[in-house]
Amino acid sequence: MVRRDLVLVAEVVRYKRERWLTPEGQTIIAPLPEGIPGGFGPGVRRFCLALHTQGQVTTERLADLLNGIGLAISKRQVVRLLTSDLEAFEQEDRAVLQAGLASSPYLTVDDTGARHARRPGVTTQIGGERFCVFRTSRSKSRLNFLSLLRAGCEEYVVNEAALDYLRRQPVDGTVIARVSKLQGHVFGSQMEWWQHLLRCSINIFDRPLLQSLDEAATWGALRQHGLLQNTVVVSDDAGQFRVATHALCWVHAERHLEKLMPASPKQAKAVELVRQAIWCFYRSLKLWKQSPTPGAEASFRRQFDRIFGQRTGYKDLDELLARLARRKAELLRVLERPEIPLHTNASENDLRACVFKRKISGGTMSVDGRLARDVMLGLLKTCRKLGLSFFTYLGDRLGLNTGQPKIPPLADLVIQAA
């Protein structure tokens, strides 16, 4: 017979440390053993991090649970265990993002509302098949998204990629000519970048213009570091995500049909027939994606034109079909890159953890709390995608898995999987 059990026991260890007084009057105290930084051991910290991140247990309930086991601890101390001394985890989370951007053939992205310091914000999810990260900020602009993709880098770069980006924006040619004089320059901070724009007689107080220039220089920095070279960004059609090679989520595109309000049975039937045609086309794409056969792309494009080029007489439906027809290249990106998904369901599934935490624990107040939430949730999702136990990962990083094989850096595993 095999019996499985779980033993939770509160252990209190008292360390007696030698104290010496030198002839000069200096007091020398023997150091604590390695891995004992404070009044609570790494086992307590792993327990708190696992239950709070993976189990969505609040700090109040964690304190009650630990006190019930026999470990005297306050809620404030639980918060410290969850939010302080996470530099090693933050560095690994940043390395995971860099590895994912450099090696993943595609990204699925999405965002959800978040509150920080009693103000509304947004949590952005950036993920692939083998990694996931979360970043919470005030803005959901394209500039903010490009800044998140820099993975902690603060540089602004003017290169050919930045100038190409500017040429696709509604920016005056004289401004582009002035910026081109800075080609080849790397600016270490936003203030340094703005100062050089002023020296080029560019009005940085024109906010739309400045945003376009910042986006271009940020995009230049991404390409300078070899990121998003051949990566497809799959999104739900939110404007801030339309960067690099973009693909549109079919599920979100079809959802626009659900928002239509037909006023007659004829209009309702037209909507239903169009939806059936779209889902039939989607299933065909899905089957082709599993086993791509050359030569079928032209047939899919003709069938797409027949579905989205039809006119039903229902004005709202016809306008929607015409709008989706203009996004043909993004909806049919899978014909060029069969490895990308047809939807952003993976991003929505990842974001549910943030939504649950928001509903259970509300928003964050401190910068440390915001970073702890984003970093630990991202590492949890990455471990799950890599087939690792998050509890085992925490024990490895906190020095508790003695005698077991060490888990390599997650960034290395992401690159190897790619």
Secondary structure, DSSP 8 states (H G I E B T S, - for coil): ------------------EEE-TTS-EEE----TT--SSS-HHHHHHHHHHHHTS---HHHHHHHHHHHT----HHHHHHHHHSS-HHHHHHHHHHHHHHHHH-SEEEEEEEEEEETTEEEEEEEEE-SS-EEEEEES--SHHHHHHHHTTT---EE-SHHHHHHHHTSS--HHHHHHHHTTTT-EESSHHHHHHHHHHTT--TT-HHHHHHHHHHHHHHHHHHTTTTSS-EEEESS-GGG--SEEEE-HHHHHHHHHT---SSHHHHHHHHHHHHHHHHHHHHHHHHHHS--TT-HHHHHHHHHHHHT---S-HHHHHHHHHHHTTHHHHTGGGT-TTS-SS-HHHHHHHHHHHHHHHHH--B-SHHHHHHHHHHHHHHHHHHHTT--HHHHHHHHTT--TTS-----HHHHHHHH-
